[in-house]
């Protein structure tokens, strides 16, 4: 583990492991998915893994200010933890966050404060998140979206958002899987 990822794991653990142990397990699983696709993100593999383990810190009780975890987590990383700007931006925009921000009336704040990283990295983080259950085990995006809808209710803000985001989540996953398949076809 390098400095950035070691720091990210320690910070995420300190914020999530005791108050939200299931969220901590999910974050560890998302980071594990990031390691499985390291080859397709190349030199950004460490960045992706750090963002993966940190992506849900905004749920931590001490950080939840707006109730919108990507924004709360990114603000904490930027303002308090002084994290790498790219990690902050990935956390802010993970898993189609702009759509949920729009539903909450926070899209201008999110996009005004945090620029998006290149689409490939956003796809990769979405892939990792949407292929991991709340308990940290592998899944697929269809089952994950159904699980989220069931947990929050289909008519809730989250249920409505995740169904609206479903086509983009599936497209992100497809793009990452195409990159993984292409990487496997490359001669060693």
N, C-alpha and C positions, 0 to 999 in steps of 0.2 A: 504494500500500500504506500502511496506517495503522500506527500504533505497535505495536498488539497483533500484527497479522499479521507485520509486519517482524521483530519480536522472536521470534515463534514460528518463522518460517522459519530465522532465524539459529541458534536453539537446536537445532532438529531437525537442521539440516545439520551442526552441530558434533558432534552425538551419533551420527549415522547414516551420513553420507556416506562416511567412510573405512572404518570397521569393517564396515558393512553396506550397501554401495552399492545392492543390489537393494531392500532395505527402504526406503532413501531415495527411490528412484525410485517405489516404491509410494506412499509418503507424499506426494510431489509430485503424483502422479496423483489421490489422494484429495482433496487440496486443490483441484485443478483441477475435480473433480466438484462440490465445495462451491461454487465460483464459478458453476457452471452452474445451481445451484438457489437462488442468493442471493435472488431475488425472492420465493420462498415462505417464507423465514425472516425477511425484512424486516430490522428493526433488529438482529437477531442474526446477520446474514451474516458480519460480521467475526469474531465469536465462533466460529461454525461453521468457518470457514476456518482459524483458529488451531488449534482442536481437531483438525481434519482432518490438518494437517501434523504435529502432535505425537502423534497417537493411538498410534503404535507405538514411541515412544522407549524404552519399557520393555524392548525387545529389546536395547538397547545394552549391550555387555558390562559397562560400569562401573555400570550401573543394575540389572541383573538380579540381584535378591536372592532373591525367592521362586520365580522361574521363571514367574510369571503376569504377563505384560507389562502388562495394564491397571493392576494394582495397583502394580507396580514403577514404571511411568511416572507414575502419579498421585502417588505418594508423593514422587518426585523433584521433580515440579512444585510440589507443596505445600511440602515441607520445605527444598529447596535453591534452586529457581528462584523461589520465592515468586510463583507464577503466579496469574492471575485465578482465583478460586474456581470459577467456572462452567466455565472451560476444564478445570480439574483434574477436576471431576465428569464432564464429557463424556468425557474420556480414560479415567477409571476405569470407566465403564459402556458403552463403545463396543461395538457389534455383539453384543449379548446377553451381555455379559461375566458377568452374574450366573449364567448357566447353567454356564459354564466354572468360575467360582469355586466353585459348588456341587460340581461334580465333583472339584475339588481340595481341598475342605474349607475353602475360604476365603470363603465367601459372607458369613458374619457379619462378618468383618474388612472386606470390601469395602463392604458396606452400612452398617456401623457407622461407618466413617471418611468415606465419601463419599456424600452424598445424590444422588439422581437429579435431573437437570434435567427440564424439561417433556418429555412424550412426543414432541412434534413435533420437538424438537431431537435427541433420541436417535434417532428415526426417520431424520432427515436425515443424521446421521453414519453410521448403519448403511447407509443407501442409498449414500453416497459410498464407503465401504469395500468393500461387497459388489458394487459396480459398477466395480471397479478391479482389474486383474491385479497379480500380484507385480512386474511390470515397469512398472507405472504406466499402462498403456493401458486404454481402456474395455472393459468386458465386461458380462455380465448376472449376476444373483445365482445362477442355476442353475449356470452354467458355473463361477462362482467357488467355490461350495460343492463341486462335483465336483473342482475343482482342489485345494482344501484337503484334501479326503478322500483324494485320490490322493497328495498330497505326504506326508501324515502317516500314512496307512494307515487303513482303515475301522475297525479294532479298537483304534486308539490312543485316548488320552484326547481329543485334538483331533478325530479323525475321528468319535468317538461324540458329542462335544459339538456339532459343527457340524451333524450330521444331526438331533440333537435340537432345535437352534435353527432349523433350516431353515424351519419354518412361520412363526415370528416374523420371521425375516429377510425372507421373501417378503411377509409382511403389511406390514412396515415399508416395503419398497420400493414396494408397491402404494399405500400411503397417500401417500407422497411423490409418486409419479407422478400420482395424482389431484389433488394440490395444484398440481403443475406444469401439468397440463391445464387446471385451473380458472383459474390465473393467465393462461394464454394466451388464454382466452376473454374475459377482462376487457377492456373498451374502454380505449384509451389516453387 
